[in-house]
Amino acid sequence: MTDTGIGIDAQKQQLIFRAFQQEDGSINRKYGGTGLGLSISRELAFLLGGEIQFQSAKGKGSTFSLFLPLEIPHAGNIQVKTTPEPILSQEIPKKKQSAAPARTPAQQWADTQNNRDKINPGGRSILIIEDDKEFVKILSDFAKSRGYQSLVAMDGESGVALAEQYTPSGIILDIGLPGMDGWMVLEQLKDNMKTRHIPVHFITAADQKFDALVRGAAGYLRKPIEPAALKDVFKKIEQIIDKSEKRLLVVSGDDEHAQAIKTVVEGNDLTITIALTGEEALGLLEQQPFDCLVLDMTLPDMSGHAFLEKLQQLEKARHTPVVVCAANDIDDQERALLARFTDSILIKGARSPERLMDETALFLHRVESQLPPEKRRMIQMLHDPETVLKGKTVLLVDDDMRNVYALSQVLQDRGIHVLIGNNGQNGIDKLSKHPEIDLVLMDIMMPVMDGYEAIRQIRRMQGHKDLPIIALTAKAMKGDRAKCLQAGASDYLAKPVDPSKLLSMLRVWLYRRDDE
């Protein structure tokens, strides 16, 4: 086969048979495609006992020749896969198995330690998720001596199931568990509206205290521990469950902004105090304990970093969780400065009302059922994929079939209707024909029209000035996010796309669109 096309540069002729490689990979290239055709063709020729050869010159076209034997050697042994493996399948969450696996000996032993039928819904109970039998017995005996009923799980999966079924007063968790480890257990507990308020205390051999606390753990101890230390573990849990009203300190130099924060998070279970200067906030922290602190980094009397330095010196308050309320994502320079305090101060960024509500509720261990209906909805839409996503229509504009396949599966599994555009111009045409589109996922590197120009044109279209547009790009270079936002994108995600981050971002933007 001979063509008279653009030809292939001599330096790139060794690359074109590799999967997903193209002669021109720039963001505004003229030709599309995934770069799979030649790779697949060569593999098919090889299976048939042949080969593909080619000659090409830049600007003069290319000649491809397929050579096949008259008889295929060992034809009976050739195995061809009739069902292709999904590309980028690691980006598609696996569906849960419907059949329950058989109970392991460890799980059977844990069953003998549980008195589930005797669990009093109104009484105190502790769930122990630990695979060391001797340590389980120590914890169970100590819990009993303090009036707690015990539940035991020897693995993470069983622990999550017991937590949801019995909603214990507190949970003691190990990291090194068989199957699902402690980090995954904590993530699932804090992502479940029924269990996220339960205080979780790590007792483990690993030295990752900050990682645990910043993810919402109530406390952290390293093994081995002295028996007396168990008293502190239960004391910490009891301080949380006995405190019917939580205390939040809002520190902001702008009273209007502080009142807006108060409006977002307020509830009958929460007392909110506002400090308009850093010194006022530090004085309040010296006088009384607070369960969480929301900080606006712009203060009239000192910088946010200076405030954190002084907070670090307060013995009573230096472990108070801090949620930085930022108008934009914390950049790398800001993150590096904040990292100086992370050994003693828990810092999380929240740049949207929904995130602010979610992060403060996490550290305050607020019970979802006690929140006002609107506050519950704000958190639910971040953690329940069915709340906001189902029935929505998303336009996915991308010329790479790998991404189209992977992302479409993720979205469709959540009940989202997906429309596809293979370049910027095609995406604009689809948007013109489908006014029901709720959100656009826009790749940047595409042929015909790149994502930047497509976003600009969408913003000039009638009725789409505020349409949520999330830019997707594999070129995670410094300044890319700013360029996307400058072009008119609502938000930005770098490839490879993390499905959980994508879904979380979709919930935020679709929730806002519903409220408009």
C-alpha positions as CSV (number, residue, x, y, z in Angstrom):
1,M,0.0,0.0,0.0
2,T,1.4,3.4,-1.0
3,D,0.0,6.8,0.0
4,T,1.0,10.4,-0.8
5,G,0.5,11.8,2.7
6,I,2.7,13.7,5.0
7,G,5.2,10.9,5.4
8,I,7.2,10.0,8.5
9,D,10.3,11.6,9.7
10,A,13.3,9.3,9.7
11,Q,13.9,9.9,13.4
12,K,10.3,8.7,14.2
13,Q,10.1,5.7,12.0
14,Q,11.1,3.4,14.8
15,L,8.3,4.6,17.0
16,I,5.2,4.3,14.8
17,F,4.7,0.6,15.4
18,R,4.5,1.2,19.2
19,A,1.1,1.3,20.8
20,F,-0.4,4.8,21.1
21,Q,2.4,6.5,19.2
22,Q,1.8,9.0,16.4
23,E,4.1,10.9,14.0
24,D,2.6,14.2,15.2
25,G,1.6,14.3,18.9
26,S,1.1,18.1,19.4
27,I,-2.0,19.6,20.9
28,N,-3.1,21.2,17.6
29,R,-2.2,18.3,15.2
30,K,-4.2,18.0,12.1
31,Y,-4.8,14.3,12.2
32,G,-6.5,12.2,14.9
33,G,-6.3,8.6,15.8
34,T,-5.1,6.6,18.8
35,G,-1.8,5.2,17.3
36,L,-3.0,1.6,17.6
37,G,-3.6,0.7,14.0
38,L,0.0,-0.2,13.0
39,S,0.6,-1.9,16.3
40,I,-2.4,-4.1,15.9
41,S,-1.6,-4.8,12.2
42,R,2.0,-5.8,13.0
43,E,0.7,-8.2,15.7
44,L,-1.8,-9.8,13.4
45,A,0.9,-10.2,10.7
46,F,3.1,-11.9,13.3
47,L,0.4,-14.3,14.3
48,L,0.0,-15.3,10.7
49,G,3.7,-15.9,10.3
50,G,4.4,-12.8,8.3
51,E,5.6,-9.2,8.8
52,I,5.1,-5.6,7.7
53,Q,7.8,-3.5,6.1
54,F,7.7,0.1,5.1
55,Q,9.5,2.9,3.5
56,S,8.8,6.6,4.0
57,A,10.2,10.1,3.5
58,K,8.9,13.3,5.1
59,G,6.6,15.1,2.7
60,K,6.6,12.3,0.1
61,G,4.3,9.7,1.6
62,S,4.8,6.1,2.7
63,T,4.7,2.6,1.3
64,F,3.7,-0.3,3.6
65,S,4.1,-3.9,2.4
66,L,2.5,-7.0,4.1
67,F,4.4,-10.3,3.6
68,L,2.5,-13.5,4.4
69,P,3.5,-17.2,3.9
70,L,1.5,-19.4,1.6
71,E,1.0,-21.8,4.5
72,I,0.6,-20.6,8.1
73,P,3.1,-22.5,10.3
74,H,1.6,-24.3,13.3
75,A,-1.8,-22.9,12.4
76,G,-3.5,-25.2,14.9
77,N,-1.6,-23.7,17.8
78,I,-2.4,-20.1,17.1
79,Q,-4.7,-18.7,19.8
80,V,-6.5,-15.5,19.0
81,K,-8.3,-13.6,21.8
82,T,-11.9,-13.0,20.7
83,T,-12.7,-10.6,23.6
84,P,-10.1,-7.8,23.8
85,E,-9.0,-6.8,27.3
86,P,-10.3,-3.4,28.2
87,I,-7.7,-0.6,27.8
88,L,-6.8,1.2,31.0
89,S,-8.9,-1.1,33.0
90,Q,-7.1,-0.1,36.1
91,E,-9.1,3.2,35.9
92,I,-12.4,1.4,36.0
93,P,-13.5,0.5,39.6
94,K,-14.2,-3.3,39.9
95,K,-17.7,-4.2,40.6
96,K,-18.4,-5.9,43.9
97,Q,-18.8,-9.7,43.9
98,S,-22.3,-10.8,44.7
99,A,-21.3,-14.2,46.1
100,A,-20.0,-14.1,49.7
101,P,-16.7,-15.9,50.1
102,A,-16.3,-18.7,52.7
103,R,-15.3,-17.6,56.2
104,T,-11.6,-18.0,57.0
105,P,-10.4,-19.6,60.2
106,A,-9.5,-16.1,61.5
107,Q,-13.0,-14.8,60.7
108,Q,-14.5,-17.9,62.4
109,W,-12.4,-17.2,65.5
110,A,-13.6,-13.6,65.5
111,D,-17.2,-14.8,65.4
112,T,-16.6,-16.7,68.6
113,Q,-15.5,-13.5,70.3
114,N,-18.5,-11.5,69.2
115,N,-21.7,-11.4,71.3
116,R,-23.7,-9.7,68.5
117,D,-27.1,-10.9,69.8
118,K,-26.4,-9.2,73.1
119,I,-25.3,-5.8,71.7
120,N,-27.5,-3.2,73.2
121,P,-28.3,-0.4,70.7
122,G,-28.4,2.1,73.4
123,G,-25.2,1.0,75.1
124,R,-21.6,1.7,74.4
125,S,-19.7,-0.7,72.1
126,I,-16.3,-0.8,70.6
127,L,-15.3,-2.4,67.3
128,I,-11.8,-3.9,67.3
129,I,-10.4,-4.5,63.8
130,E,-7.1,-6.4,64.5
131,D,-5.6,-9.7,63.3
132,D,-3.5,-10.3,66.4
133,K,-5.6,-12.6,68.6
134,E,-3.6,-11.9,71.8
135,F,-3.9,-8.2,71.3
136,V,-7.6,-8.6,70.5
137,K,-8.1,-10.3,73.9
138,I,-6.3,-7.5,75.7
139,L,-8.4,-4.8,74.0
140,S,-11.6,-6.7,74.6
141,D,-10.9,-7.2,78.3
142,F,-10.0,-3.6,78.8
143,A,-13.1,-2.4,76.9
144,K,-15.3,-4.7,79.1
145,S,-13.7,-3.2,82.2
146,R,-14.9,0.3,81.0
147,G,-18.4,-0.8,80.3
148,Y,-18.1,-1.4,76.6
149,Q,-19.5,-4.3,74.6
150,S,-17.0,-5.6,72.1
151,L,-17.2,-6.5,68.4
152,V,-14.2,-8.2,66.7
153,A,-13.1,-8.3,63.1
154,M,-9.9,-10.0,61.9
155,D,-9.8,-8.4,58.5
156,G,-10.8,-5.1,56.9
157,E,-13.8,-6.2,54.9
158,S,-15.5,-7.8,58.0
159,G,-14.7,-4.6,60.0
160,V,-16.4,-2.3,57.5
161,A,-19.5,-4.6,57.4
162,L,-19.7,-4.7,61.2
163,A,-19.3,-1.0,61.5
164,E,-22.2,-0.3,59.1
165,Q,-24.4,-3.0,60.8
166,Y,-23.9,-2.0,64.4
167,T,-22.6,1.6,64.3
168,P,-20.4,1.2,67.4
169,S,-19.4,4.0,69.7
170,G,-15.8,3.8,68.6
171,I,-13.4,1.8,66.5
172,I,-9.8,0.6,67.2
173,L,-8.0,-0.1,64.0
174,D,-4.8,-1.7,62.8
175,I,-3.1,-0.8,59.5
176,G,-1.5,-4.1,58.6
177,L,-4.6,-6.2,58.0
178,P,-5.1,-9.1,55.6
179,G,-6.9,-8.1,52.4
180,M,-8.2,-4.6,52.8
181,D,-5.7,-2.7,54.9
182,G,-6.4,-0.1,57.6
183,W,-6.1,2.9,55.2
184,M,-8.8,1.4,53.0
185,V,-11.0,0.6,56.0
186,L,-10.7,4.2,57.2
187,E,-11.5,5.6,53.8
188,Q,-14.6,3.5,53.5
189,L,-15.8,4.4,57.0
190,K,-15.3,8.1,56.4
191,D,-17.0,7.9,53.0
192,N,-20.1,6.3,54.4
193,M,-22.7,8.7,55.9
194,K,-23.7,6.1,58.4
195,T,-20.2,5.5,59.9
196,R,-18.2,8.6,59.1
197,H,-18.9,10.2,62.6
198,I,-17.6,7.2,64.5
199,P,-14.2,8.0,66.2
200,V,-11.5,5.7,64.8
201,H,-8.3,5.3,66.9
202,F,-5.3,3.6,65.2
203,I,-3.1,1.3,67.3
204,T,-0.5,-0.1,64.9
205,A,3.2,-0.8,64.4
206,A,3.5,1.7,61.5
207,D,4.8,5.3,62.1
208,Q,2.3,7.2,60.1
209,K,0.5,9.3,62.6
210,F,-0.1,12.4,60.5
211,D,-1.4,10.5,57.6
212,A,-4.0,8.9,59.9
213,L,-5.1,12.1,61.7
214,V,-5.4,14.1,58.5
215,R,-7.7,11.5,57.1
216,G,-10.0,11.9,60.0
217,A,-8.7,9.4,62.6
218,A,-9.4,10.5,66.2
219,G,-6.0,9.3,67.5
220,Y,-2.9,7.2,66.9
221,L,-0.6,5.0,69.0
222,R,2.3,2.9,67.9
223,K,2.8,-0.7,69.1
224,P,3.9,-2.0,71.4
225,I,2.0,0.1,74.0
226,E,1.8,0.1,77.7
227,P,-1.5,-1.0,79.4
228,A,-1.8,2.5,80.8
229,A,-1.9,3.9,77.3
230,L,-5.2,2.1,76.6
231,K,-6.8,4.4,79.1
232,D,-5.8,7.4,76.9
233,V,-7.3,5.7,73.8
234,F,-10.7,5.2,75.4
235,K,-10.5,8.7,77.0
236,K,-10.0,10.2,73.6
237,I,-13.0,8.2,72.1
238,E,-15.2,9.2,75.1
239,Q,-14.3,12.9,74.8
240,I,-15.8,12.7,71.3
241,I,-18.9,10.6,71.9
242,D,-19.8,12.4,75.2
243,K,-19.5,15.9,73.6
244,S,-23.0,16.6,72.3
245,E,-22.0,20.1,71.1
246,K,-18.8,20.7,69.1
247,R,-16.8,23.9,69.1
248,L,-15.5,25.5,65.9
249,L,-13.3,28.6,65.6
250,V,-13.4,30.7,62.4
251,V,-10.4,32.9,61.9
252,S,-10.8,35.5,59.1
253,G,-9.9,39.1,58.6
254,D,-13.1,39.6,56.6
255,D,-16.2,39.6,58.7
256,E,-18.5,39.1,55.7
257,H,-16.4,36.1,54.7
258,A,-16.4,34.7,58.2
259,Q,-20.2,35.0,58.4
260,A,-20.5,33.2,55.1
261,I,-18.4,30.3,56.5
262,K,-20.6,30.3,59.5
263,T,-23.7,30.0,57.4
264,V,-22.2,27.1,55.4
265,V,-21.4,24.9,58.5
266,E,-23.8,26.0,61.2
267,G,-26.1,23.6,63.0
268,N,-27.7,22.9,66.4
269,D,-24.8,20.5,67.3
270,L,-22.2,23.2,66.7
271,T,-21.1,26.4,68.5
272,I,-19.2,28.7,66.2
273,T,-16.9,31.5,67.4
274,I,-15.5,34.1,65.0
275,A,-12.1,35.8,65.4
276,L,-11.3,38.7,63.0
277,T,-7.5,38.9,63.8
278,G,-4.8,36.4,64.5
279,E,-4.1,37.7,68.0
280,E,-7.8,37.5,68.9
281,A,-7.9,33.8,67.7
282,L,-4.8,32.9,69.7
283,G,-6.2,34.5,72.8
284,L,-9.4,32.4,72.5
285,L,-7.4,29.2,71.9
286,E,-5.5,29.8,75.1
287,Q,-8.7,30.3,77.1
288,Q,-10.8,27.4,75.8
289,P,-10.5,24.2,73.7
290,F,-11.9,24.1,70.1
291,D,-12.5,20.9,68.1
292,C,-11.7,22.4,64.8
293,L,-10.4,25.7,63.3
294,V,-11.2,27.2,59.9
295,L,-8.5,29.6,58.8
296,D,-8.5,32.3,56.1
297,M,-4.8,32.8,55.3
298,T,-5.3,36.6,54.9
299,L,-5.4,38.3,58.3
300,P,-5.1,42.0,59.1
301,D,-2.4,41.7,61.8
302,M,-0.3,38.7,60.6
303,S,0.1,36.3,57.8
304,G,-1.5,32.9,57.9
305,H,1.9,31.3,58.2
306,A,2.8,33.5,61.1
307,F,-0.5,32.5,62.8
308,L,0.3,28.8,62.3
309,E,3.8,29.3,63.8
310,K,2.3,30.9,66.9
311,L,-0.5,28.2,67.0
312,Q,2.3,25.6,67.0
313,Q,3.6,27.0,70.3
314,L,0.3,26.7,72.1
315,E,0.4,23.4,74.0
316,K,-3.3,23.2,74.5
317,A,-4.2,24.0,70.8
318,R,-1.3,22.8,68.7
319,H,-3.1,19.6,67.7
320,T,-6.3,21.3,66.7
321,P,-7.3,20.3,63.2
322,V,-7.0,23.3,60.8
323,V,-9.1,23.6,57.6
324,V,-7.6,26.2,55.3
325,C,-10.4,28.0,53.5
326,A,-8.9,28.9,50.2
327,A,-10.5,30.6,47.1
328,N,-8.3,28.4,44.9
329,D,-6.3,25.2,45.1
330,I,-3.3,25.5,47.4
331,D,-0.3,25.8,44.9
332,D,3.0,24.0,45.3
333,Q,4.7,26.9,46.9
334,E,1.9,27.4,49.4
335,R,1.8,23.7,50.1
336,A,5.6,23.6,50.8
337,L,5.2,26.4,53.3
338,L,2.3,24.7,55.0
339,A,4.2,21.4,55.1
340,R,6.4,22.9,57.8
341,F,3.5,22.6,60.3
342,T,2.1,19.2,59.4
343,D,4.0,17.4,62.1
344,S,1.8,19.1,64.7
345,I,-1.0,20.8,62.9
346,L,-3.6,19.0,60.7
347,I,-4.1,21.1,57.6
348,K,-6.7,20.4,54.8
349,G,-7.7,22.8,52.0
350,A,-11.3,23.5,51.2
351,R,-12.1,25.8,48.2
352,S,-15.8,25.2,47.9
353,P,-18.7,25.4,50.4
354,E,-19.4,21.7,50.0
355,R,-15.8,20.8,50.7
356,L,-15.6,23.1,53.7
357,M,-18.8,21.5,55.1
358,D,-17.4,18.0,54.5
359,E,-13.9,18.6,56.0
360,T,-15.1,20.4,59.1
361,A,-17.8,17.7,59.7
362,L,-15.1,15.0,59.4
363,F,-12.9,16.5,62.1
364,L,-15.8,17.4,64.3
365,H,-17.2,13.9,64.1
366,R,-20.7,15.3,63.4
367,V,-23.5,12.8,63.2
368,E,-25.1,13.0,59.8
369,S,-28.7,12.4,61.2
370,Q,-28.3,15.4,63.5
371,L,-27.4,17.8,60.7
372,P,-30.0,20.2,59.0
373,P,-31.4,18.7,55.8
374,E,-29.5,21.1,53.5
375,K,-26.2,20.3,55.3
376,R,-26.8,16.6,54.9
377,R,-27.4,17.0,51.2
378,M,-24.1,19.0,50.8
379,I,-22.2,16.1,52.3
380,Q,-24.2,13.3,50.7
381,M,-23.6,14.7,47.2
382,L,-19.9,14.3,47.8
383,H,-20.1,10.8,49.1
384,D,-23.2,9.2,47.5
385,P,-22.7,8.8,43.8
386,E,-26.4,8.2,43.2
387,T,-27.5,11.6,44.7
388,V,-26.3,14.0,42.1
389,L,-24.9,12.0,39.2
390,K,-27.7,9.7,38.1
391,G,-29.6,10.8,35.0
392,K,-27.2,13.6,34.1
393,T,-25.7,14.1,30.6
394,V,-22.0,14.6,30.2
395,L,-20.2,15.4,26.9
396,L,-16.8,13.8,26.8
397,V,-14.5,15.4,24.2
398,D,-11.4,13.3,23.6
399,D,-9.7,11.8,20.5
400,D,-8.0,9.0,22.5
401,M,-10.2,5.9,22.4
402,R,-8.5,4.6,25.5
403,N,-9.7,7.5,27.6
404,V,-13.1,7.5,26.0
405,Y,-13.6,3.9,26.8
406,A,-12.3,4.0,30.4
407,L,-14.1,7.3,31.4
408,S,-17.3,6.3,29.6
409,Q,-17.4,3.1,31.7
410,V,-16.9,5.0,34.9
411,L,-19.6,7.5,34.1
412,Q,-22.1,5.1,32.8
413,D,-21.8,2.8,35.8
414,R,-23.0,5.8,37.8
415,G,-26.1,6.3,35.7
416,I,-24.7,9.1,33.6
417,H,-25.6,9.5,29.9
418,V,-22.4,10.0,27.9
419,L,-22.1,11.8,24.6
420,I,-18.8,11.6,22.7
421,G,-16.9,14.2,20.6
422,N,-13.6,13.2,19.0
423,N,-12.2,16.7,18.7
424,G,-12.9,20.3,19.8
425,Q,-15.0,21.2,16.7
426,N,-17.0,18.0,16.9
427,G,-17.6,18.6,20.6
428,I,-19.0,22.1,19.9
429,D,-21.3,20.6,17.2
430,K,-22.6,18.0,19.7
431,L,-23.2,20.7,22.3
432,S,-25.3,22.7,19.8
433,K,-27.5,19.7,19.1
434,H,-27.9,18.6,22.7
435,P,-29.0,21.5,25.0
436,E,-29.6,18.9,27.8
437,I,-25.8,18.5,28.4
438,D,-25.1,19.2,32.1
439,L,-21.3,19.2,32.0
440,V,-18.3,18.9,29.6
441,L,-15.1,16.9,30.0
442,M,-12.7,18.5,27.6
443,D,-9.3,17.1,26.6
444,I,-6.7,19.7,25.6
445,M,-4.5,17.8,23.1
446,M,-6.8,17.1,20.1
447,P,-6.7,17.4,16.3
448,V,-8.7,20.0,14.2
449,M,-9.4,22.2,17.3
450,D,-7.6,21.8,20.6
451,G,-9.4,22.0,24.0
452,Y,-8.3,25.6,24.7
453,E,-10.0,27.0,21.6
454,A,-13.1,24.7,22.1
455,I,-13.6,26.0,25.6
456,R,-13.3,29.6,24.4
457,Q,-15.9,29.1,21.8
458,I,-18.3,27.3,24.2
459,R,-18.1,30.3,26.5
460,R,-19.2,32.5,23.6
461,M,-22.2,30.3,22.9
462,Q,-25.6,31.5,24.1
463,G,-26.7,29.8,27.3
464,H,-23.3,28.2,28.1
465,K,-21.5,30.9,29.9
466,D,-21.8,29.0,33.2
467,L,-21.8,25.4,31.9
468,P,-19.4,23.4,34.0
469,I,-16.3,22.5,31.9
470,I,-13.6,20.3,33.3
471,A,-10.3,20.3,31.4
472,L,-8.4,17.0,31.0
473,T,-4.8,17.0,29.9
474,A,-1.8,14.7,30.0
475,K,0.6,17.7,29.8
476,A,0.8,18.2,33.5
477,M,3.2,21.2,33.2
478,K,3.5,24.2,35.4
479,G,0.9,26.8,34.5
480,D,-1.4,24.3,32.7
481,R,-4.2,24.8,35.2
482,A,-4.0,28.6,34.9
483,K,-4.1,28.3,31.1
484,C,-7.2,26.1,31.3
485,L,-9.0,28.4,33.7
486,Q,-8.0,31.4,31.6
487,A,-9.5,29.8,28.6
488,G,-12.8,29.4,30.5
489,A,-12.6,26.0,32.1
490,S,-14.4,25.6,35.5
491,D,-11.9,23.1,36.8
492,Y,-8.9,20.9,35.8
493,L,-7.8,17.3,36.1
494,A,-4.5,15.9,35.0
495,K,-4.3,12.5,33.2
496,P,-4.2,9.7,34.0
497,V,-7.6,10.6,35.6
498,D,-8.3,9.2,39.0
499,P,-11.9,8.0,38.9
500,S,-12.6,8.9,42.5
501,K,-11.3,12.5,42.0
502,L,-13.2,12.8,38.8
503,L,-16.5,11.7,40.4
504,S,-15.9,13.9,43.4
505,M,-15.4,16.9,41.1
506,L,-18.5,16.0,39.0
507,R,-20.6,15.9,42.2
508,V,-19.4,19.4,43.2
509,W,-20.1,21.0,39.9
510,L,-23.4,19.2,39.2
511,Y,-24.6,20.0,42.7
512,R,-23.9,23.7,42.1
513,R,-25.7,23.6,38.7
514,D,-28.7,22.0,40.4
515,D,-28.8,24.8,42.9
516,E,-28.6,27.6,40.4
